[in-house]
């Protein structure tokens, strides 16, 4: 009987050095290399390279495929081989800037990007220089028996979130199937599973608790319960959490270990991206180095905090929790936004409750606020010694570095900002603008100014004239170099999306009519999705002045959402904001005035964005959407897994076990002990009579790339022929560099482009795409470099000479008056495109559905607001 290899056997190894992953097919290996080893991945910090979009990154040279990574010292920049394995002379092109083209170089400078287009100048004092590296030569699965047992635990507890009863049922079935063979499943029952997970040492940061109670004067008769109660605060040592983040091996190439300033060699313009590229980190390093010479050579680690109440039940708001999250500023924005364990839950703050009778009591309000600040001050005490004297910390690359901490930005919505900065609701948390005219130019709030007011005035005047709650002491008063007013981070979600757009400019009375234009079925009714299609929906329906106002606001929102913001982009942001301020006057002086003034804190916050970008880098790395998404994994899912009775203790235990599994996975992965597997897609057959001619014309273009003629003008008798079988697919996966949107830690994003005859039991789905038409110009990234086409089918075939062609049949002109079909190579597809019909002034027939709208209309808008990558392409 012949031996048949299992289709799941891993036979194809990864070609990257030190990668031990194996795959079933070459396709699986290619997908792994594109996602796990992208060419544009930055090198180890502190001298990180900038990810650059495009499909034409040079391949790694075989001669240098085994070149060792650069040393983590900022001055060790190779003069011969760059990070992609290319010799410097390969980029010696006339007219392209480089290190020798009129730019003074020094030991703290590094060039990167295609043709060394950009360079970074690192801080000369706090450089993050390591003294020595450690070696981890362990190679065991403790406390697990083997890889199967670990992956089983990870699958059951972390990925599937199975309850104890379901775990027992599954293990019983597993044991029954193995009993005839004398074998046993990896675990006996859920008790065995939990015992093994609890025995793990990696990621084991214990939860601690302290109690707080009211210490003021208590009435002798009938005192309210809130004065007598004790409030428990559960937390984990933030210093250990920071050590865990810094020591994560998967962040080795995704961290900046010294402040830097980034410039373009073309015009010397500065650009802001990750947090360490901002002016705040640079100034902090100057202050630290100037105050203590012994800190020179240390690594500055900014501590980023974020908190927000969340409710675990939709029906009632009684089940509230108050989580506090921590991250570090060295981790790059795309990693923090990808929730790749760079944002960690460290605390559940107490929420004092009382009856309606005492809820308006001034003493209760002050106690409620001061409890928050006192808790934060106590929790962060373990970080305070290393804010003045560096401590030695092991990093993910195995090196030990002297590390000094500083309190960095605080991620919070407006209500949380009011609590943090000890101001009165309705005032700005960053500047002293009067409450009734927030857009008036004003100086910034500072801790020194508050102290002077406290000495010279009383608390009543501080409340009414300056919007300051003088009875409170901010937690930042206990830490060096910390001023809470200067640490409030920009919040795109609550200030712009939910604030300016949803609450202030979204007219609910016209939404029902807009829904008749079929937007509700396409994108849902949340604010982010509505922003993508709102302009097309309201054009022709409301006055043009209001449309221009919304257009200026959307441009501002999408500009500040970019992952890289240059000084030129900053000017565009300021121009869009000025246009918004100008056009919005229609709401005051129009035919039907809506408001008398625009003194709105969330809308006013947009005024501070240009300066905040210069301080903290691109705002997308400090948005409250990061902490809100973290609520799901850290709070809501653990609550659902509890028995709902005194659930906090069970939630803490669940988080502890999840953290241990994640830490074990990172540890095993860093020691090359885990392997992956890929499965191929199903194959179908396409039968279209015109496909043969289109394929022959396509082959002529592939085999004659230098021929200037249009292949479709060539006689079919002169074209290469193919009459064999083809393999048809209902979708294709596009991978491209788009860090402005939610993406992987390398900035790579994956999306599926579909062409299927039936989608969700309704009708066909045939997506539209950007097709590259100017492939010779590598710098062309706007609409001049692309055409729009609609995918009719994906297919592949192999010619007799062995050449393999992945292709797509496209409708290259969406106007029904002149259909234009052709076959294109998949490499010419850049990414998916979203089109919105030009509706005009007429009513929309009710028989038009999302699946047939491309056939019903002849003109379309290219929607640049569907995501931030499309905004960068179409702008």
N, C-alpha and C positions, 0 to 999 in steps of 0.2 A: 504494500500500500504506500503510495508516494506521500511524502511529508509536505504539508501545506503551511507556510508561514502565516501566523496570525496577522490580520490587517492592522492590529494595534502595535506590532513590534516596531520599536524605534531603531531605524537603521542609518539615517542621514545625520552626521554630526555637524554642529555649528562650526563655521570657519574662523570665528573670532578667537584671538588668543585668550587662554584661561577660561573659556566658556565650555562647560561640559554638557550642554543640552544636546539631546538627540531627537530626531523627528522622523515621522513616517515617510514624508515626501520632501522633495526639493522645494515645493511650494510652501510647505510649513516652515522650512528653514528660512526661506526668503522673508516670510511674514515676521518671523522672530527677529531676524537681523534688522528689519526696518523699524520695528517697535522697540527692541531692547538695545540695539547698537546703531542708532541713527548717526549718519556722518556728521550732522551738525551739532551733536551733543557737546557742550562746553567741557573743557579739560578741568582737572582738579584746581580748586581754589588755592591761593587767592587770585591768581591771574586767569580768570575764567574767560572763555571765548563766548561770543554772542551768537546765538542760534540765528541762522539766516534762512529765509524761506526760499523755496525753489525746487525744481525737479532735476537740476543739472549740477548737483554737487559732485566734485571729482571723486572717482573711486580711490580706495586705499591702494597705494602702490605695493605690489608684491614684495619689492625689495625692502620695504620698511614695515611690513605687517607685524613683525615681532618687536618693533622698537619699544623700549620701555617708556612708561608715562613720564612726563616731566616732573621734576622735583617740586614739592609744594612750596619751596621758598620763592618769594616774589621776584627775585633777581635772576633766577635760573631759567631764562628764556632761550631756547635753542636758536642758534644762528644759521643752522643748516637745514633742519627738518622741521616743518610745522606740524600742527596737531593732526592733519589729515594724511600725513606720511608723504607729503610732496616736498621736493627740494625747493629752496628759495629761488633758484634760478629759473624754475618752471614758471614763476609769476613775474619774470622780468619783462614786463610789457610797457612799451613807451606810453607815457601819459597817465599811467596808473600810479597813485600815491603809494608810498611804502616807507619803511623806516629811514631811508636815505633821501627822501624827497622833501627837503626843506623843513623837516620836523626834528627838533632837538630831542634826542633819546637819552634816557638815563636808566639806572638799574630798577626803578619802580614802574617802568612802562612796558606794556606788552601790546603788540599788534595782533589782530585776529580778523576773521571774516574773509570773504573772497577777495583775493589780491590785496590782503591787509588793508581793507577799507576802513576799519575802525581801530582805535587804540584806547587803552585804559591806563590812567596814571594812578597808581596805588598810593595810599598814605605811607609816608616814610618812617613813621614812628611805630604805630600799632600795626605791625605787619603780619602777625600770626605765624611767626617762624617757629617750627617745632625743634625740640632738642634731640629727640631720639624716637625710634619706632619700636613697637612690640610685635611679637610673633605669636600667633595662635595656632598651635600645631595639633589641636584636638580634632578628632574625626569620629565622633560617636553621636548617637541619637538620644542620649540620656535626657529625660527619664523615659523616653519611648524605647521600645524594643527595636524598631526598625522604621523604615520610611513608610511602609504601609500603615503602621499604627499611628504615626504622626499625621499623615494625610487623612486618615479616617477621622481622627479627633478634630482636625481642622474643618473637614467637610461637615461633620455632624453638628459641631458646636458653633463654629464661626460662620460658615456659609449657609447652612440650612436652618439653623436656629431651632432644631428639633427639641420638643419637650422631653422630659425624662421618660414618660410612658411610651412615646413614639420611638425613642432610642432603644428602650428595652424590647419593644416589638420587633424592630428591625434586626437587632442583634440575635433575637430568638430565631427569626427566619434564617439569618445567616448561619447560625449554629446548626440548625436542622439540615441545611444543605451540605454542611461540611461533616456532619456526624458519620455518614457511611464511609468517609475517607479517613476517619480518625484525626481530623484537624479541628481547630477552634477558631472563632473569629478574633479580631484584634482585642476586643474588650468583652468582658462577661456581661456587664450591665452598665447603667448610667453611673452607678456609684464607682465602679472601676474607672470609667472614663474621667470623672471629676477628680478622683484621687490622683491619677497620673498628671492631669493638667495642674493641679495644685502643687505637685512636687517639683514643678519647674522653677528654676532660679532666675532665668532670663526674664526681664520685664517685671520682676516682683518688687514693686514699690508699694509698701504697705499704706493702707488708709489709716489716718489718725483723726482724733476728735477732740475738740475743746468746747466748753460751754460758756455762754454769755448770758448775763442777766442785768436787769435794770438796777442801777446803783443810786438813783436820785431819791428824793423824798417821796415816801409812800404814805398815802392817807391812812389814818387809823381805822376808819369805818368804810367798809365795802370798797376796798381798792380794786381796780380793774385787773383782770387776769393777766394782761400782758406785763404788768409790773411785777408779778410774782413768778411767772414762768421762766424756765431756763431754755435757752435756744442752743441746740447742738449744731456745730459746724464741722463737717467732715471734709478732710483735705489730704492731699499727698504732698510730700516734701518737694517743693518746686525746684530745689537745687538738684535732687536726684532725677527729676523729670528732664531738666535741661541737659544733664549728663547723658541721659538716654537718647535725646534727640541728636546731640553733637556726636555721640558714638555710633549712630546708625550707619552701617556701611553703605546702604543704598543711597545715602545723601552725599557720599564722598565727592562726586562730580557735580553736585547741585548746591554747593555752599560757597559763599564768598567770605573769606576769612580776614579780609581787611577792607576798610573803606576805600572807594576808588571814584574817580571821575572819568566818565566815558565820553569820547569825542569821535567825530567822523573826520577822516583824513581829507575828505573832499573839500569841506568848507569850515573845518574846525568848530563846528557847532556841537555843543554839549547835548547829551541825551540821557534821559532818566528811564530806568527800567526796574531793576530789583531794588530792594530796600537799601542795600549798602552803597548804591550809586547816588543816593540822595545827600543833600548838604548836611542833614542832621547828624548822620553817622560820622561824617568828616569832622564836623565841629566838635562832637563828643570826643573823638580821638585827639584833637588838638587840646581840649581842656584837660583830658586825663594825662597826656604826655607832658604838658606844661606844668601840671601840679605835682607830678611825681616822676622823676627820671627813671626810676626802677621799673616803670611800666612799659618802657620802650621795648618793642619786640613782642608784646603780648597780643592776644586776640580779643578784640572787642566783640562782645555778644549782647546785642540789645534784646531785652525781654519784652515780647509783645503779648499783651493780655486782651481778653475779650469776655464779656459776660452779657447775658440776656435771659430774662425769665422765659420759660416755655411751659405750655400746658400739654399734658399727655392725654386728656380726654376732650373731645370736641364738644360734647353735650354740656359740660360744666367746666368752670374755671377753678374749681376747688383744688384739683390735683395739679398744683404748680410746683416747679422746681427751678432752682436758680443756679445753673452751672457756671463755672469759671474755667476758661480755657487758656492755655499758654502755648506760645510758639517762640521761635528765635528769629531775629532779623537776618541772620546769615543765610537761612534757607531761602532759596529763590522763590519768586512769586508763583511760578507755575507749580511748584511742589506743594506750597501751602494751599493753593486753590484746588489741587487734586486730592486733598485729604489723605495724603500718603503718610500718615502718622507724624506729620510735622506740626499738627495742632492736637494738643493732648488735654484731656479733662483732668483738672487738678483739684477741683473743689465743688462742693454743693453748699452755697451760702444759705443762711437761715432767712426765712420769710416770716417776720412777726405778724400775727393776726389778732384782730380784736373785733368787738361787736360794732355795729353801725353807730351805737351811742358814743363810743370813744374813738371812732376812726378819724374824727376831725379835731381831736385833742392835740394841742400844740406840743405837749410833752411826748406824746406817742409819735408824732411826725419827726421830731428831732431824734428820738431814740431809734426809729426805723432807719433814718439816714446815717446816723453815727455808727450804728451796728455794722452797716456795710463797710464804712471806712476802717473801723477798728478791726474787723475781720480780715480785710485785705492786708492791713499793716502787720498783723500777727502771722498770717500765712506766708508772707514774703520775707520774713526775718532771716531765713536761712540763706538768702541770696545777698544780704546786706554786707557781710564781711568781705566778700569778693568784689564788691563795688568800689573798694578802695585799695585792697591788696590782692593781686592776682593769685588764683589757685590753679593747680595743675590738673588738667582734664584730658582724658583720652578721647580722641576723635575717631571717626569712622574709617579713616585711612590707616589707623594703627599708630599714629603719632601722638605724643603727649605735648600739649601746648599750655603755656601760661595764659589764663583766661581771666578777663575782667568784665563784669556785668554792668549794665545800665538799664534802668527802666525806659522802655521805648513806647511806641504808640499804643493807645488803648482803643480797641474796636468796640463800638457801641452805637445804638440808635440814639435819637434825640433825647428820649426820656431817660435813658441811661447816662447820657452826657450831662444832663441837668443834675443828676445825682452825683456824678463823679466830680464835677467842677464846683459843686456847692453854690449853684445859682438858682434864681427864681425862674420858673417855667415861663417861656415866652421871650427870654433874652438869649443872646448868642453866647455860646460856651467859649469862643476864642477871642472875641473883640468886645470893646466897651460901647458899641453902638446902642443908642437908646431904644427901648422896647417898641415905641410907637413909630420909629423910623430906622429899621435895622439896616437899610441900604446906605445910610449915611456913613461917610468915611470916618473911621475911628481907630484909635490905637489898640494894640493887642492887650488882652488881660495877662497879668503876671502875678506870681506869688508875692513879689515885693510890693506891688501896688495894693493887693488885698491887705497885707500886713500894715501898710501905712494908713489905710482907711480904718482898720481896726483900732489903731492907736489914736487917730484924730477924730473919729466920729462914733456914733452909737449904732447898734444893730438895726434900728428902725430906718435910719437914713441909708445904711448900706443896702437894705432891702428895697426901698422905694426909689432911690436915686441911681443906684448902681446894679441892682438885681443880684445882690450877694447875700447869701444866708450866713450871717456872721456867727451863728451858734455852732457851726460845724468846723471840724478840723480834718482836712484832707489827708488821706493815707500817704500821699507823696511827701508830706512834710517830714516823714521819718526816714527818707532816703536821699542820698546825695545826688546832685545834678538832675533833680526831677521836679518839673513844674507841670501839673496836670493840664493847665490851660494850653500849654505848648505840645502836649502829647495826644490830644484828641485827633483821631485818624479820620480821614474822609470816608464817607459811607455812601457808596453809589446806590445801594439797594434802598435804604430808607430815605435818603435825602433827595435823590434824583428820580428813581423809578417809582417808589411808593409815595414820595413827597411831592415833588414838582409835577410829575406826570399824572399819577393816579388821583391824588387828593385834590390837586389845585387846578389841573387843566383838563381832566377827563369828564366830559359832560355826560352824566349817566342818562339823561333824558333822551339822548339820541342813539344810545347803544342798541336799543331794540331794533331801530330801523337799520342801523349798520349791520346787525346780525343777518338781516335779509340779504345782504350781499355775500353771505356764505363764509364770513370770516370765523364764526364761532366753530364751525365744523373743522376748519383747517388747523387752528392754532390754540383753541381753548380761550378762556376768558380771563386768564391772569394778565397782569400788567406787562410783563416782559414780552409775552407773545403778542399782545395788542400793539405794543410799540412797533413791532415789525411791519404791521400792515395798516397802521392808523392813518398815515398820510394819504394812501391810496383810497382808503375808505371814506374820508371826509372831504376829499377834493371835489369841488362842485356842489357840496351840500351845505357848507358853512362859509361865512365871508372869507375872502382871500387873506385879510390881515391876520385872522386867527390861524389859518393854515401856515402862514409864514412864521408866526410865533411858535407853533408846534414844531415846524421844520428846524428852526434855530435851536430849540431845546433838544430835539433828537440828535442833531449834529453835535451839540455840546456833550450829550450823554455818550455818544459813540466815540467821540474823540478822546475823552478822558478814560474810556475803557480800553484803549490801546495798551499793548504790553510794552511798547517802547514809545516814549514821548520825547521828541527833540525840542530844542528851543524854537524851531520853526513851527512844530505842532503846538507848542505853548501859545504862540501868537495866534494860531488858528482857533485855539480854545478861547482865548480872550476875545477874538472877533465874534465867534459864535455867541458868547455870553453877552457882548455888547448889543448884538442884533436882537437877542432875546429880550433884553431890557428895553430896547427901543420899540419892538413890535408889541410887547405885552401891554403897552399903554392903551391899546384898543379896549381892554377890559375896564379901563377907567373912563376914557374920553370917547368911547364909541357911541353908536346910536342907542345901544342898550347897555349902560354901565352895569358891571357886575360887582365890582369891589371899589372901595374908596382908597385903599392903600395896599401895598404889597409887603407889609411888615410881617413876613412869614419866616420863622427860623429855618425851616428845612430848605425853602427856596433861597433864603439869604446865604445859606452855607455854600452855594455854588460860587459865590464871590471869592471864597478862600481857596478854591481848588488850585489855581495856578501856583500860589505860594506853597501849598501843601505838596504838590507834585515835586517842586524843587527840594522840599525837605525830606520826603519819605519815598520818592520814586513813584512809579505807576500806581494809581489808586486801586487797581484790581487785585493787588496783593493784600489789601487791608480792608476789604469790604465785609460787612456783617453777614453777607450771604455765606461766608466761610463758616462762621460759628453757627448759623441757623441750620446749615446742612449737617454740621457735626451733632446737632441735637438728636438727629434720627438714630445714629449709631450709639451715642453715648447715653441718651436719656430715654427716648421713646421705645426703641426696640428692647432694651433691658427691662423697662417697665412692663411691656407686654409679656415678657417671659416670666415675670414674677406672679405670685398668687394675689396681687393687688392689696394685700393686707400688710401694712407697715413695709411698704415695698422698697424703701431706700436701702436698707441693709442688703436685700437681695440684688438690687441694682449695682451696688458697690462690688459685690462678689462677682457678678456677671462681667462687669468692666474689668475686674482684676484678671479673670480667666481669659477674656478676649485679648487683653494686653499681653499676657504670657504667650498665647498662641502666636500672636503677631511677632513678638520678639523672637520666638523660636524659629519662625519661618525666615525672618531676616538673618538670624544666626546661621541656619542651615544653608540658606541661599549664598551667604557670603563665603561659606566654606565649600561651595560647589557640590552640595550633597543632594540637591533637588533637580529633577529633570522634568521636561514638559512633553506634551503630546499634541498632535494636530490631526484633525480628520478632514478629509476632502469633501467637497460639496457634491450634491446629486447632479446627475447629467440628464438632459432632455434633448429632444431632436426638434429642429426648426425646419419647417417646410414652406419656403417663400420662393415663388418663381423668379422674382427679380433679383434675388440674392446672388445668383451665379454671376451675372454681369457685373454687379457692384464689387464682388470679390475679385474678379479678374482685373478690374480697374485699380482696385486697392493693391493687388500684387504688383502691377506695373509701377506704382509709385514707390513700393517698398524695394523693388529690385533695381529701380532707376532713380535714386534720390537726387541726382544732379540734373535730371531732365527738367527744363523750365516749363514744359507744357502741362496743362491741366490733365491729369490721368483720364478723366472722363471724356476728354476730347480725342483720345487715342482709339483707333479702330480695335475692336475686340479681337480680331485675328492677329494683332501684333502684341497682345497681352499674354502674360503667363497664364496657363490654365490650371484649374483645380476642380476636380469632379468627385472628390472623396467625401468622407464623412466629416461632420462637424459636431462639436459638443456645445450645447446651449445651456446658459445659466440665467437664472432669474435676478441675479444681483451681482454687483462687483464692489469690492472694498477699496476705497481711496484713502491713502495715507499722505498727509501733508503737514507742513509746519504752520501751526496756527495757535501760538501761545496766548493770543488775546482772548480766545474762547477757552472753556474748560477743556483741558487736555492732559496728556500724561506728563510725567515729571521731566521728560526731555523736550516738552513743547510740541510733541507730535500728536496729531488728532486723527482719529479713524472715523469714517462715515461710510454707510452703505448706500449705494446708488442702485435703485431697483427698476426693473422692467419685467413686469409679471402680468399675465392675462387676467388674473383674479387677485384682488387685494382686499382682505377682510370681508369676503363674501358680498362685495358690492359691485365693483367694476374693475377695469384694468388700471394699473398704475405704471406710468412711464415717465420717469423723472427727467428733468432738464439738467444740463451740465454746462460748465465753462470749458470750451475746447481751445487749446493753444493753437494760435495761428501765426505767431511770430516767434518761433522757437529759436531763431538765430540770435535774437536780442535777449541776453540773460537778464538784463536789468529792467525789461519791460514787465511790469506787474499790474498795470491798470487795465481798463476796458479795451484799450487799443491792442492789447496782446491776446484777446480772447474773442471767440464767437460763442453764441448760444445755440445749443442743439438739444433735441429731445431723443432720448434713448428708446429705440424700438425693440432691440434684443442684444444680448451679449452672447458671443460664441467664440470658440477657439478651433483651430485646425493646424495640422502639421503637413507641410509639403513633402514631396518625395526626396528633396535634398536634406531633410531633417530640420528645417527651420520651423519654429513654432510661432504662431501668430495669435495673440489674444486681441479680439476685435469687438466692435460694436456697430450695429446698423443704426444710423441716426437720421432724424428728420431735421435737416440743417436750416430750414426756413419755416418758421411756425405759421406763416401766413397761408391760409388754405387756398389762396388764389394762385400760388406758384410753389407747390411742394417740391422739395429738393432733397433727395435721399442719397446717402453715401455710406461707405464702410470706412471706419477710422480705426487706428491703432489705440489700444487702451492707454498707452503712454501719453497720448495727446489730450486726455481728459484730465483737467486740473482738479476740479471738485464740483459738487452739486450746486445748482443755481435755483433760485426761487423766483418765479414770475408771477405777477399779479395782472389780471386783465385790465385794460383801459375801459372802464364801465361807461363813461360818458354820462349824459344827463337822463337817459331813459331808465325805466324800471327794469329790474332784472327778472327774466322769466323764471318761474318756480321749477321748471323741469331741468334747469342747469345745475348739475351736481359737481362736486370737486373732481370726480374722475373724468368728466367730459368737458370741463371748462376750456381746456387747451384746444379742443375741436370747435368750440362755439364762438371764440373770439379771434380776431385777426391782429390785434395789437396788444402789447403787454409792456408793463414796467418791469425792469430788472430790479428786484427788491434788494437794495444794499443793506437794509436794516434787519435782514433775517438772522444774521450773526455778525460778529465783529470782523471775522475774516472776509466775508463778502463786502463789508463796509470799506475795508482797506483796498479791495480789488476795484470796486466800482466808483470810488471817490476820485 
